[in-house]
Every structure is written in C-alpha cells, then in structure tokens.
Amino acid sequence: MQLEGKIVGPWVDELRRTWRDAASSRGSKKLNLDLRDVAFVDDNGKRLLRDIYQQTNASFIANSPLSRYFAQEAMYSNHKNSNHDTQGG
C-alpha cells in the first residue's frame, strides 16, 4: 500500500476506510506500507499506522530519516520487537 502526502485529519479517516476495504480482500498476502512519499503523520495517523502494523505485522518501506522515523514510531511506540525493521528503497 503506497501512502503519500500527509496522514492527518480527514486523511487518517480515509486511510482507515481504505485499510478496512483492503484488509478484507488481502487474505494471507504480506502487507507492505510504502512511506517513502509521506511528509507528515499526526498523532491519529501514528496510532492508525501502529494499529495496522500490530494487526498485520506489515513491513514498512522507507528511504529517508523521516520515513524511517514514521515506520519506527508505528513499530516500536507501544512495544519493542527487534524482529522487524524497515526496508531501504
């Protein structure tokens, strides 16, 4: 799933709707969240990324310090799990 721009305000709700629609058809496919073109994530967006990560064990694609920060916030904000890391891109 490629994300871009800002994950803030109404866009968090849009991502949530999109995620719910995609989750039902995903089956056992591995989810990759591409954060390379994300410029900002607000607190609600971070919670949603964390929820998606916790539900799916998704991989994050990140290519900059900022996108890696967003990925790490989602993966490690509530718990530490060293089995997952970001992919360069």
PDB file of N, CA, C and O in Angstrom:
ATOM      1  N   MET A   1       0.857  -1.160   0.000  1.00  0.00           N
ATOM      2  CA  MET A   1       0.000   0.000   0.000  1.00  0.00           C
ATOM      3  C   MET A   1       0.908   1.228   0.000  1.00  0.00           C
ATOM      4  O   MET A   1       1.693   1.427   0.927  1.00  0.00           O
ATOM      5  N   GLN A   2       0.799   2.033  -1.023  1.00  0.00           N
ATOM      6  CA  GLN A   2       1.638   3.217  -1.135  1.00  0.00           C
ATOM      7  C   GLN A   2       0.907   4.417  -0.546  1.00  0.00           C
ATOM      8  O   GLN A   2      -0.217   4.731  -0.939  1.00  0.00           O
ATOM      9  N   LEU A   3       1.560   5.081   0.399  1.00  0.00           N
ATOM     10  CA  LEU A   3       0.993   6.258   1.036  1.00  0.00           C
ATOM     11  C   LEU A   3       1.830   7.464   0.628  1.00  0.00           C
ATOM     12  O   LEU A   3       3.027   7.346   0.369  1.00  0.00           O
ATOM     13  N   GLU A   4       1.184   8.624   0.576  1.00  0.00           N
ATOM     14  CA  GLU A   4       1.929   9.820   0.222  1.00  0.00           C
ATOM     15  C   GLU A   4       1.257  11.047   0.815  1.00  0.00           C
ATOM     16  O   GLU A   4       0.083  11.017   1.183  1.00  0.00           O
ATOM     17  N   GLY A   5       2.021  12.118   0.900  1.00  0.00           N
ATOM     18  CA  GLY A   5       1.496  13.367   1.435  1.00  0.00           C
ATOM     19  C   GLY A   5       1.495  13.363   2.951  1.00  0.00           C
ATOM     20  O   GLY A   5       2.447  12.920   3.592  1.00  0.00           O
ATOM     21  N   LYS A   6       0.407  13.865   3.505  1.00  0.00           N
ATOM     22  CA  LYS A   6       0.280  13.979   4.960  1.00  0.00           C
ATOM     23  C   LYS A   6      -0.833  13.064   5.444  1.00  0.00           C
ATOM     24  O   LYS A   6      -1.932  13.054   4.889  1.00  0.00           O
ATOM     25  N   ILE A   7      -0.536  12.304   6.475  1.00  0.00           N
ATOM     26  CA  ILE A   7      -1.545  11.437   7.089  1.00  0.00           C
ATOM     27  C   ILE A   7      -2.038  12.188   8.322  1.00  0.00           C
ATOM     28  O   ILE A   7      -1.575  11.968   9.441  1.00  0.00           O
ATOM     29  N   VAL A   8      -2.988  13.078   8.076  1.00  0.00           N
ATOM     30  CA  VAL A   8      -3.508  13.975   9.105  1.00  0.00           C
ATOM     31  C   VAL A   8      -5.003  14.160   8.923  1.00  0.00           C
ATOM     32  O   VAL A   8      -5.542  13.924   7.842  1.00  0.00           O
ATOM     33  N   GLY A   9      -5.665  14.581   9.981  1.00  0.00           N
ATOM     34  CA  GLY A   9      -7.075  14.962   9.930  1.00  0.00           C
ATOM     35  C   GLY A   9      -7.929  13.990   9.152  1.00  0.00           C
ATOM     36  O   GLY A   9      -7.933  12.795   9.446  1.00  0.00           O
ATOM     37  N   PRO A  10      -8.665  14.490   8.148  1.00  0.00           N
ATOM     38  CA  PRO A  10      -9.585  13.630   7.403  1.00  0.00           C
ATOM     39  C   PRO A  10      -8.875  12.539   6.608  1.00  0.00           C
ATOM     40  O   PRO A  10      -9.496  11.534   6.261  1.00  0.00           O
ATOM     41  N   TRP A  11      -7.595  12.713   6.313  1.00  0.00           N
ATOM     42  CA  TRP A  11      -6.856  11.692   5.562  1.00  0.00           C
ATOM     43  C   TRP A  11      -6.617  10.451   6.411  1.00  0.00           C
ATOM     44  O   TRP A  11      -6.454   9.355   5.873  1.00  0.00           O
ATOM     45  N   VAL A  12      -6.593  10.612   7.731  1.00  0.00           N
ATOM     46  CA  VAL A  12      -6.480   9.444   8.609  1.00  0.00           C
ATOM     47  C   VAL A  12      -7.740   8.589   8.464  1.00  0.00           C
ATOM     48  O   VAL A  12      -7.665   7.366   8.351  1.00  0.00           O
ATOM     49  N   ASP A  13      -8.885   9.248   8.471  1.00  0.00           N
ATOM     50  CA  ASP A  13     -10.148   8.512   8.290  1.00  0.00           C
ATOM     51  C   ASP A  13     -10.213   7.842   6.923  1.00  0.00           C
ATOM     52  O   ASP A  13     -10.707   6.721   6.802  1.00  0.00           O
ATOM     53  N   GLU A  14      -9.722   8.519   5.906  1.00  0.00           N
ATOM     54  CA  GLU A  14      -9.704   7.939   4.557  1.00  0.00           C
ATOM     55  C   GLU A  14      -8.801   6.709   4.506  1.00  0.00           C
ATOM     56  O   GLU A  14      -9.161   5.691   3.915  1.00  0.00           O
ATOM     57  N   LEU A  15      -7.624   6.810   5.129  1.00  0.00           N
ATOM     58  CA  LEU A  15      -6.725   5.654   5.186  1.00  0.00           C
ATOM     59  C   LEU A  15      -7.374   4.518   5.954  1.00  0.00           C
ATOM     60  O   LEU A  15      -7.251   3.358   5.562  1.00  0.00           O
ATOM     61  N   ARG A  16      -8.060   4.833   7.040  1.00  0.00           N
ATOM     62  CA  ARG A  16      -8.745   3.795   7.821  1.00  0.00           C
ATOM     63  C   ARG A  16      -9.781   3.082   6.959  1.00  0.00           C
ATOM     64  O   ARG A  16      -9.858   1.854   6.980  1.00  0.00           O
ATOM     65  N   ARG A  17     -10.581   3.836   6.201  1.00  0.00           N
ATOM     66  CA  ARG A  17     -11.586   3.228   5.320  1.00  0.00           C
ATOM     67  C   ARG A  17     -10.916   2.373   4.244  1.00  0.00           C
ATOM     68  O   ARG A  17     -11.344   1.252   3.969  1.00  0.00           O
ATOM     69  N   THR A  18      -9.874   2.912   3.648  1.00  0.00           N
ATOM     70  CA  THR A  18      -9.157   2.175   2.608  1.00  0.00           C
ATOM     71  C   THR A  18      -8.550   0.904   3.174  1.00  0.00           C
ATOM     72  O   THR A  18      -8.616  -0.157   2.553  1.00  0.00           O
ATOM     73  N   TRP A  19      -7.958   1.016   4.355  1.00  0.00           N
ATOM     74  CA  TRP A  19      -7.352  -0.131   5.009  1.00  0.00           C
ATOM     75  C   TRP A  19      -8.392  -1.209   5.282  1.00  0.00           C
ATOM     76  O   TRP A  19      -8.141  -2.385   5.017  1.00  0.00           O
ATOM     77  N   ARG A  20      -9.551  -0.832   5.807  1.00  0.00           N
ATOM     78  CA  ARG A  20     -10.592  -1.818   6.101  1.00  0.00           C
ATOM     79  C   ARG A  20     -11.050  -2.531   4.836  1.00  0.00           C
ATOM     80  O   ARG A  20     -11.253  -3.745   4.836  1.00  0.00           O
ATOM     81  N   ASP A  21     -11.209  -1.770   3.762  1.00  0.00           N
ATOM     82  CA  ASP A  21     -11.608  -2.385   2.488  1.00  0.00           C
ATOM     83  C   ASP A  21     -10.538  -3.350   1.988  1.00  0.00           C
ATOM     84  O   ASP A  21     -10.849  -4.451   1.535  1.00  0.00           O
ATOM     85  N   ALA A  22      -9.280  -2.932   2.071  1.00  0.00           N
ATOM     86  CA  ALA A  22      -8.178  -3.768   1.583  1.00  0.00           C
ATOM     87  C   ALA A  22      -7.966  -4.989   2.479  1.00  0.00           C
ATOM     88  O   ALA A  22      -7.622  -6.064   1.988  1.00  0.00           O
ATOM     89  N   ALA A  23      -8.167  -4.832   3.776  1.00  0.00           N
ATOM     90  CA  ALA A  23      -7.923  -5.932   4.713  1.00  0.00           C
ATOM     91  C   ALA A  23      -8.818  -7.129   4.417  1.00  0.00           C
ATOM     92  O   ALA A  23      -8.391  -8.276   4.551  1.00  0.00           O
ATOM     93  N   SER A  24     -10.054  -6.865   4.016  1.00  0.00           N
ATOM     94  CA  SER A  24     -10.973  -7.976   3.770  1.00  0.00           C
ATOM     95  C   SER A  24     -10.589  -8.778   2.527  1.00  0.00           C
ATOM     96  O   SER A  24     -10.918  -9.960   2.430  1.00  0.00           O
ATOM     97  N   SER A  25      -9.899  -8.151   1.580  1.00  0.00           N
ATOM     98  CA  SER A  25      -9.531  -8.866   0.366  1.00  0.00           C
ATOM     99  C   SER A  25      -8.064  -9.291   0.340  1.00  0.00           C
ATOM    100  O   SER A  25      -7.625  -9.936  -0.612  1.00  0.00           O
ATOM    101  N   ARG A  26      -7.308  -8.938   1.370  1.00  0.00           N
ATOM    102  CA  ARG A  26      -5.870  -9.208   1.405  1.00  0.00           C
ATOM    103  C   ARG A  26      -5.564 -10.680   1.598  1.00  0.00           C
ATOM    104  O   ARG A  26      -4.566 -11.177   1.077  1.00  0.00           O
ATOM    105  N   GLY A  27      -6.403 -11.381   2.334  1.00  0.00           N
ATOM    106  CA  GLY A  27      -6.137 -12.789   2.618  1.00  0.00           C
ATOM    107  C   GLY A  27      -4.855 -12.952   3.405  1.00  0.00           C
ATOM    108  O   GLY A  27      -4.650 -12.270   4.410  1.00  0.00           O
ATOM    109  N   SER A  28      -3.989 -13.851   2.960  1.00  0.00           N
ATOM    110  CA  SER A  28      -2.738 -14.106   3.675  1.00  0.00           C
ATOM    111  C   SER A  28      -1.557 -13.357   3.063  1.00  0.00           C
ATOM    112  O   SER A  28      -0.410 -13.596   3.441  1.00  0.00           O
ATOM    113  N   LYS A  29      -1.826 -12.461   2.130  1.00  0.00           N
ATOM    114  CA  LYS A  29      -0.747 -11.700   1.499  1.00  0.00           C
ATOM    115  C   LYS A  29      -0.052 -10.799   2.512  1.00  0.00           C
ATOM    116  O   LYS A  29      -0.692 -10.204   3.380  1.00  0.00           O
ATOM    117  N   LYS A  30       1.262 -10.711   2.386  1.00  0.00           N
ATOM    118  CA  LYS A  30       2.057  -9.830   3.234  1.00  0.00           C
ATOM    119  C   LYS A  30       1.760  -8.379   2.869  1.00  0.00           C
ATOM    120  O   LYS A  30       1.714  -8.035   1.688  1.00  0.00           O
ATOM    121  N   LEU A  31       1.561  -7.536   3.865  1.00  0.00           N
ATOM    122  CA  LEU A  31       1.286  -6.130   3.621  1.00  0.00           C
ATOM    123  C   LEU A  31       2.570  -5.327   3.720  1.00  0.00           C
ATOM    124  O   LEU A  31       3.321  -5.451   4.688  1.00  0.00           O
ATOM    125  N   ASN A  32       2.817  -4.503   2.709  1.00  0.00           N
ATOM    126  CA  ASN A  32       3.922  -3.554   2.718  1.00  0.00           C
ATOM    127  C   ASN A  32       3.334  -2.158   2.706  1.00  0.00           C
ATOM    128  O   ASN A  32       2.519  -1.826   1.845  1.00  0.00           O
ATOM    129  N   LEU A  33       3.746  -1.346   3.656  1.00  0.00           N
ATOM    130  CA  LEU A  33       3.316   0.047   3.700  1.00  0.00           C
ATOM    131  C   LEU A  33       4.470   0.906   3.214  1.00  0.00           C
ATOM    132  O   LEU A  33       5.516   0.976   3.860  1.00  0.00           O
ATOM    133  N   ASP A  34       4.283   1.550   2.093  1.00  0.00           N
ATOM    134  CA  ASP A  34       5.315   2.376   1.476  1.00  0.00           C
ATOM    135  C   ASP A  34       5.168   3.803   1.994  1.00  0.00           C
ATOM    136  O   ASP A  34       4.218   4.505   1.648  1.00  0.00           O
ATOM    137  N   LEU A  35       6.114   4.220   2.826  1.00  0.00           N
ATOM    138  CA  LEU A  35       6.073   5.552   3.438  1.00  0.00           C
ATOM    139  C   LEU A  35       7.034   6.530   2.778  1.00  0.00           C
ATOM    140  O   LEU A  35       7.230   7.632   3.290  1.00  0.00           O
ATOM    141  N   ARG A  36       7.636   6.155   1.659  1.00  0.00           N
ATOM    142  CA  ARG A  36       8.684   6.980   1.049  1.00  0.00           C
ATOM    143  C   ARG A  36       8.213   8.376   0.657  1.00  0.00           C
ATOM    144  O   ARG A  36       9.015   9.309   0.636  1.00  0.00           O
ATOM    145  N   ASP A  37       6.938   8.537   0.348  1.00  0.00           N
ATOM    146  CA  ASP A  37       6.430   9.843  -0.062  1.00  0.00           C
ATOM    147  C   ASP A  37       5.542  10.495   0.987  1.00  0.00           C
ATOM    148  O   ASP A  37       4.760  11.390   0.667  1.00  0.00           O
ATOM    149  N   VAL A  38       5.655  10.055   2.236  1.00  0.00           N
ATOM    150  CA  VAL A  38       4.877  10.652   3.320  1.00  0.00           C
ATOM    151  C   VAL A  38       5.687  11.792   3.932  1.00  0.00           C
ATOM    152  O   VAL A  38       6.850  11.623   4.300  1.00  0.00           O
ATOM    153  N   ALA A  39       5.049  12.949   4.030  1.00  0.00           N
ATOM    154  CA  ALA A  39       5.726  14.143   4.528  1.00  0.00           C
ATOM    155  C   ALA A  39       5.458  14.408   6.008  1.00  0.00           C
ATOM    156  O   ALA A  39       6.275  15.034   6.683  1.00  0.00           O
ATOM    157  N   PHE A  40       4.323  13.936   6.514  1.00  0.00           N
ATOM    158  CA  PHE A  40       3.972  14.211   7.910  1.00  0.00           C
ATOM    159  C   PHE A  40       2.907  13.226   8.351  1.00  0.00           C
ATOM    160  O   PHE A  40       2.069  12.809   7.551  1.00  0.00           O
ATOM    161  N   VAL A  41       2.938  12.851   9.628  1.00  0.00           N
ATOM    162  CA  VAL A  41       1.917  11.980  10.215  1.00  0.00           C
ATOM    163  C   VAL A  41       1.543  12.577  11.566  1.00  0.00           C
ATOM    164  O   VAL A  41       2.410  12.756  12.422  1.00  0.00           O
ATOM    165  N   ASP A  42       0.255  12.891  11.770  1.00  0.00           N
ATOM    166  CA  ASP A  42      -0.160  13.414  13.066  1.00  0.00           C
ATOM    167  C   ASP A  42      -0.368  12.260  14.048  1.00  0.00           C
ATOM    168  O   ASP A  42      -0.198  11.096  13.686  1.00  0.00           O
ATOM    169  N   ASP A  43      -0.734  12.583  15.281  1.00  0.00           N
ATOM    170  CA  ASP A  43      -0.870  11.557  16.320  1.00  0.00           C
ATOM    171  C   ASP A  43      -1.902  10.493  15.952  1.00  0.00           C
ATOM    172  O   ASP A  43      -1.670   9.306  16.181  1.00  0.00           O
ATOM    173  N   ASN A  44      -3.032  10.900  15.387  1.00  0.00           N
ATOM    174  CA  ASN A  44      -4.040   9.914  14.980  1.00  0.00           C
ATOM    175  C   ASN A  44      -3.522   9.035  13.853  1.00  0.00           C
ATOM    176  O   ASN A  44      -3.808   7.838  13.812  1.00  0.00           O
ATOM    177  N   GLY A  45      -2.771   9.619  12.949  1.00  0.00           N
ATOM    178  CA  GLY A  45      -2.164   8.845  11.869  1.00  0.00           C
ATOM    179  C   GLY A  45      -1.161   7.837  12.403  1.00  0.00           C
ATOM    180  O   GLY A  45      -1.103   6.702  11.930  1.00  0.00           O
ATOM    181  N   LYS A  46      -0.365   8.253  13.394  1.00  0.00           N
ATOM    182  CA  LYS A  46       0.598   7.337  14.008  1.00  0.00           C
ATOM    183  C   LYS A  46      -0.117   6.179  14.679  1.00  0.00           C
ATOM    184  O   LYS A  46       0.323   5.033  14.584  1.00  0.00           O
ATOM    185  N   ARG A  47      -1.224   6.475  15.360  1.00  0.00           N
ATOM    186  CA  ARG A  47      -1.994   5.399  16.002  1.00  0.00           C
ATOM    187  C   ARG A  47      -2.539   4.431  14.961  1.00  0.00           C
ATOM    188  O   ARG A  47      -2.514   3.218  15.167  1.00  0.00           O
ATOM    189  N   LEU A  48      -3.031   4.961  13.846  1.00  0.00           N
ATOM    190  CA  LEU A  48      -3.570   4.092  12.802  1.00  0.00           C
ATOM    191  C   LEU A  48      -2.471   3.237  12.191  1.00  0.00           C
ATOM    192  O   LEU A  48      -2.674   2.040  11.989  1.00  0.00           O
ATOM    193  N   LEU A  49      -1.317   3.813  11.891  1.00  0.00           N
ATOM    194  CA  LEU A  49      -0.205   3.020  11.362  1.00  0.00           C
ATOM    195  C   LEU A  49       0.200   1.944  12.363  1.00  0.00           C
ATOM    196  O   LEU A  49       0.493   0.814  11.970  1.00  0.00           O
ATOM    197  N   ARG A  50       0.219   2.280  13.647  1.00  0.00           N
ATOM    198  CA  ARG A  50       0.548   1.308  14.692  1.00  0.00           C
ATOM    199  C   ARG A  50      -0.485   0.190  14.719  1.00  0.00           C
ATOM    200  O   ARG A  50      -0.130  -0.984  14.822  1.00  0.00           O
ATOM    201  N   ASP A  51      -1.768   0.551  14.626  1.00  0.00           N
ATOM    202  CA  ASP A  51      -2.827  -0.467  14.635  1.00  0.00           C
ATOM    203  C   ASP A  51      -2.703  -1.402  13.431  1.00  0.00           C
ATOM    204  O   ASP A  51      -2.827  -2.619  13.566  1.00  0.00           O
ATOM    205  N   ILE A  52      -2.458  -0.827  12.260  1.00  0.00           N
ATOM    206  CA  ILE A  52      -2.298  -1.649  11.062  1.00  0.00           C
ATOM    207  C   ILE A  52      -1.102  -2.575  11.231  1.00  0.00           C
ATOM    208  O   ILE A  52      -1.181  -3.762  10.913  1.00  0.00           O
ATOM    209  N   TYR A  53      -0.003  -2.040  11.727  1.00  0.00           N
ATOM    210  CA  TYR A  53       1.196  -2.850  11.937  1.00  0.00           C
ATOM    211  C   TYR A  53       0.924  -3.986  12.915  1.00  0.00           C
ATOM    212  O   TYR A  53       1.298  -5.131  12.662  1.00  0.00           O
ATOM    213  N   GLN A  54       0.278  -3.673  14.023  1.00  0.00           N
ATOM    214  CA  GLN A  54       0.026  -4.701  15.037  1.00  0.00           C
ATOM    215  C   GLN A  54      -0.928  -5.778  14.532  1.00  0.00           C
ATOM    216  O   GLN A  54      -0.801  -6.941  14.914  1.00  0.00           O
ATOM    217  N   GLN A  55      -1.874  -5.410  13.687  1.00  0.00           N
ATOM    218  CA  GLN A  55      -2.836  -6.380  13.166  1.00  0.00           C
ATOM    219  C   GLN A  55      -2.253  -7.247  12.057  1.00  0.00           C
ATOM    220  O   GLN A  55      -2.693  -8.380  11.861  1.00  0.00           O
ATOM    221  N   THR A  56      -1.258  -6.722  11.323  1.00  0.00           N
ATOM    222  CA  THR A  56      -0.804  -7.419  10.129  1.00  0.00           C
ATOM    223  C   THR A  56       0.665  -7.798  10.137  1.00  0.00           C
ATOM    224  O   THR A  56       1.105  -8.612   9.325  1.00  0.00           O
ATOM    225  N   ASN A  57       1.430  -7.206  11.059  1.00  0.00           N
ATOM    226  CA  ASN A  57       2.874  -7.398  11.051  1.00  0.00           C
ATOM    227  C   ASN A  57       3.465  -6.912   9.726  1.00  0.00           C
ATOM    228  O   ASN A  57       4.377  -7.524   9.171  1.00  0.00           O
ATOM    229  N   ALA A  58       2.924  -5.802   9.241  1.00  0.00           N
ATOM    230  CA  ALA A  58       3.318  -5.240   7.946  1.00  0.00           C
ATOM    231  C   ALA A  58       4.791  -4.870   7.927  1.00  0.00           C
ATOM    232  O   ALA A  58       5.404  -4.631   8.968  1.00  0.00           O
ATOM    233  N   SER A  59       5.340  -4.827   6.737  1.00  0.00           N
ATOM    234  CA  SER A  59       6.677  -4.283   6.525  1.00  0.00           C
ATOM    235  C   SER A  59       6.523  -2.849   6.052  1.00  0.00           C
ATOM    236  O   SER A  59       5.574  -2.511   5.344  1.00  0.00           O
ATOM    237  N   PHE A  60       7.462  -2.018   6.451  1.00  0.00           N
ATOM    238  CA  PHE A  60       7.469  -0.624   6.015  1.00  0.00           C
ATOM    239  C   PHE A  60       8.590  -0.423   5.008  1.00  0.00           C
ATOM    240  O   PHE A  60       9.694  -0.942   5.172  1.00  0.00           O
ATOM    241  N   ILE A  61       8.293   0.331   3.978  1.00  0.00           N
ATOM    242  CA  ILE A  61       9.307   0.724   3.006  1.00  0.00           C
ATOM    243  C   ILE A  61       9.600   2.189   3.275  1.00  0.00           C
ATOM    244  O   ILE A  61       8.717   3.041   3.176  1.00  0.00           O
ATOM    245  N   ALA A  62      10.845   2.469   3.616  1.00  0.00           N
ATOM    246  CA  ALA A  62      11.246   3.816   3.992  1.00  0.00           C
ATOM    247  C   ALA A  62      12.615   4.098   3.398  1.00  0.00           C
ATOM    248  O   ALA A  62      13.474   3.217   3.357  1.00  0.00           O
ATOM    249  N   ASN A  63      12.820   5.332   2.936  1.00  0.00           N
ATOM    250  CA  ASN A  63      14.085   5.646   2.277  1.00  0.00           C
ATOM    251  C   ASN A  63      14.740   6.930   2.770  1.00  0.00           C
ATOM    252  O   ASN A  63      15.695   7.413   2.163  1.00  0.00           O
ATOM    253  N   SER A  64      14.240   7.472   3.847  1.00  0.00           N
ATOM    254  CA  SER A  64      14.803   8.701   4.381  1.00  0.00           C
ATOM    255  C   SER A  64      14.707   8.653   5.902  1.00  0.00           C
ATOM    256  O   SER A  64      13.954   7.847   6.448  1.00  0.00           O
ATOM    257  N   PRO A  65      15.453   9.499   6.584  1.00  0.00           N
ATOM    258  CA  PRO A  65      15.324   9.536   8.040  1.00  0.00           C
ATOM    259  C   PRO A  65      13.881   9.793   8.485  1.00  0.00           C
ATOM    260  O   PRO A  65      13.424   9.213   9.470  1.00  0.00           O
ATOM    261  N   LEU A  66      13.170  10.653   7.770  1.00  0.00           N
ATOM    262  CA  LEU A  66      11.796  10.966   8.154  1.00  0.00           C
ATOM    263  C   LEU A  66      10.881   9.765   7.975  1.00  0.00           C
ATOM    264  O   LEU A  66      10.118   9.436   8.883  1.00  0.00           O
ATOM    265  N   SER A  67      10.939   9.106   6.830  1.00  0.00           N
ATOM    266  CA  SER A  67      10.061   7.955   6.614  1.00  0.00           C
ATOM    267  C   SER A  67      10.430   6.797   7.538  1.00  0.00           C
ATOM    268  O   SER A  67       9.553   6.054   7.977  1.00  0.00           O
ATOM    269  N   ARG A  68      11.726   6.637   7.839  1.00  0.00           N
ATOM    270  CA  ARG A  68      12.130   5.602   8.809  1.00  0.00           C
ATOM    271  C   ARG A  68      11.603   5.944  10.209  1.00  0.00           C
ATOM    272  O   ARG A  68      11.221   5.049  10.963  1.00  0.00           O
ATOM    273  N   TYR A  69      11.583   7.212  10.550  1.00  0.00           N
ATOM    274  CA  TYR A  69      11.033   7.643  11.840  1.00  0.00           C
ATOM    275  C   TYR A  69       9.552   7.260  11.944  1.00  0.00           C
ATOM    276  O   TYR A  69       9.118   6.717  12.960  1.00  0.00           O
ATOM    277  N   PHE A  70       8.775   7.548  10.884  1.00  0.00           N
ATOM    278  CA  PHE A  70       7.349   7.190  10.902  1.00  0.00           C
ATOM    279  C   PHE A  70       7.170   5.687  11.074  1.00  0.00           C
ATOM    280  O   PHE A  70       6.297   5.247  11.821  1.00  0.00           O
ATOM    281  N   ALA A  71       7.984   4.905  10.393  1.00  0.00           N
ATOM    282  CA  ALA A  71       7.896   3.449  10.493  1.00  0.00           C
ATOM    283  C   ALA A  71       8.241   2.993  11.903  1.00  0.00           C
ATOM    284  O   ALA A  71       7.538   2.161  12.475  1.00  0.00           O
ATOM    285  N   GLN A  72       9.304   3.523  12.460  1.00  0.00           N
ATOM    286  CA  GLN A  72       9.714   3.119  13.803  1.00  0.00           C
ATOM    287  C   GLN A  72       8.692   3.531  14.849  1.00  0.00           C
ATOM    288  O   GLN A  72       8.462   2.801  15.813  1.00  0.00           O
ATOM    289  N   GLU A  73       8.082   4.686  14.671  1.00  0.00           N
ATOM    290  CA  GLU A  73       7.016   5.103  15.586  1.00  0.00           C
ATOM    291  C   GLU A  73       5.882   4.082  15.590  1.00  0.00           C
ATOM    292  O   GLU A  73       5.338   3.753  16.644  1.00  0.00           O
ATOM    293  N   ALA A  74       5.534   3.589  14.418  1.00  0.00           N
ATOM    294  CA  ALA A  74       4.450   2.609  14.316  1.00  0.00           C
ATOM    295  C   ALA A  74       4.855   1.271  14.911  1.00  0.00           C
ATOM    296  O   ALA A  74       4.045   0.612  15.564  1.00  0.00           O
ATOM    297  N   MET A  75       6.101   0.860  14.692  1.00  0.00           N
ATOM    298  CA  MET A  75       6.534  -0.464  15.138  1.00  0.00           C
ATOM    299  C   MET A  75       6.882  -0.516  16.621  1.00  0.00           C
ATOM    300  O   MET A  75       6.639  -1.527  17.280  1.00  0.00           O
ATOM    301  N   TYR A  76       7.442   0.551  17.141  1.00  0.00           N
ATOM    302  CA  TYR A  76       8.028   0.470  18.479  1.00  0.00           C
ATOM    303  C   TYR A  76       7.388   1.361  19.520  1.00  0.00           C
ATOM    304  O   TYR A  76       7.871   1.395  20.651  1.00  0.00           O
ATOM    305  N   SER A  77       6.347   2.071  19.209  1.00  0.00           N
ATOM    306  CA  SER A  77       5.811   3.030  20.162  1.00  0.00           C
ATOM    307  C   SER A  77       5.162   2.378  21.372  1.00  0.00           C
ATOM    308  O   SER A  77       5.220   2.942  22.464  1.00  0.00           O
ATOM    309  N   ASN A  78       4.549   1.216  21.221  1.00  0.00           N
ATOM    310  CA  ASN A  78       3.918   0.548  22.360  1.00  0.00           C
ATOM    311  C   ASN A  78       4.709  -0.634  22.881  1.00  0.00           C
ATOM    312  O   ASN A  78       4.583  -1.007  24.047  1.00  0.00           O
ATOM    313  N   HIS A  79       5.517  -1.219  22.027  1.00  0.00           N
ATOM    314  CA  HIS A  79       6.266  -2.395  22.438  1.00  0.00           C
ATOM    315  C   HIS A  79       7.542  -2.483  21.627  1.00  0.00           C
ATOM    316  O   HIS A  79       7.633  -1.925  20.534  1.00  0.00           O
ATOM    317  N   LYS A  80       8.508  -3.170  22.155  1.00  0.00           N
ATOM    318  CA  LYS A  80       9.766  -3.374  21.447  1.00  0.00           C
ATOM    319  C   LYS A  80       9.728  -4.746  20.802  1.00  0.00           C
ATOM    320  O   LYS A  80       9.398  -5.745  21.442  1.00  0.00           O
ATOM    321  N   ASN A  81      10.073  -4.777  19.522  1.00  0.00           N
ATOM    322  CA  ASN A  81      10.102  -6.047  18.811  1.00  0.00           C
ATOM    323  C   ASN A  81      11.237  -5.960  17.794  1.00  0.00           C
ATOM    324  O   ASN A  81      11.074  -5.361  16.731  1.00  0.00           O
ATOM    325  N   SER A  82      12.358  -6.542  18.110  1.00  0.00           N
ATOM    326  CA  SER A  82      13.544  -6.389  17.259  1.00  0.00           C
ATOM    327  C   SER A  82      13.512  -7.277  16.026  1.00  0.00           C
ATOM    328  O   SER A  82      14.476  -7.279  15.261  1.00  0.00           O
ATOM    329  N   ASN A  83      12.455  -8.021  15.805  1.00  0.00           N
ATOM    330  CA  ASN A  83      12.388  -8.893  14.631  1.00  0.00           C
ATOM    331  C   ASN A  83      11.977  -8.150  13.374  1.00  0.00           C
ATOM    332  O   ASN A  83      11.986  -8.733  12.290  1.00  0.00           O
ATOM    333  N   HIS A  84      11.617  -6.885  13.488  1.00  0.00           N
ATOM    334  CA  HIS A  84      11.122  -6.154  12.340  1.00  0.00           C
ATOM    335  C   HIS A  84      11.960  -4.908  12.139  1.00  0.00           C
ATOM    336  O   HIS A  84      12.322  -4.219  13.092  1.00  0.00           O
ATOM    337  N   ASP A  85      12.256  -4.636  10.890  1.00  0.00           N
ATOM    338  CA  ASP A  85      12.970  -3.410  10.585  1.00  0.00           C
ATOM    339  C   ASP A  85      12.455  -2.852   9.279  1.00  0.00           C
ATOM    340  O   ASP A  85      11.657  -3.486   8.589  1.00  0.00           O
ATOM    341  N   THR A  86      12.916  -1.666   8.947  1.00  0.00           N
ATOM    342  CA  THR A  86      12.462  -1.042   7.720  1.00  0.00           C
ATOM    343  C   THR A  86      13.336  -1.480   6.567  1.00  0.00           C
ATOM    344  O   THR A  86      14.496  -1.851   6.748  1.00  0.00           O
ATOM    345  N   GLN A  87      12.766  -1.431   5.391  1.00  0.00           N
ATOM    346  CA  GLN A  87      13.499  -1.780   4.180  1.00  0.00           C
ATOM    347  C   GLN A  87      13.980  -0.497   3.526  1.00  0.00           C
ATOM    348  O   GLN A  87      13.255   0.496   3.474  1.00  0.00           O
ATOM    349  N   GLY A  88      15.187  -0.524   3.035  1.00  0.00           N
ATOM    350  CA  GLY A  88      15.658   0.620   2.251  1.00  0.00           C
ATOM    351  C   GLY A  88      14.923   0.636   0.933  1.00  0.00           C
ATOM    352  O   GLY A  88      14.324  -0.366   0.542  1.00  0.00           O
ATOM    353  N   GLY A  89      14.961   1.773   0.236  1.00  0.00           N
ATOM    354  CA  GLY A  89      14.208   1.780  -1.001  1.00  0.00           C
ATOM    355  C   GLY A  89      14.770   2.636  -2.022  1.00  0.00           C
ATOM    356  O   GLY A  89      14.222   2.728  -3.120  1.00  0.00           O
TER     357      GLY A  89
END
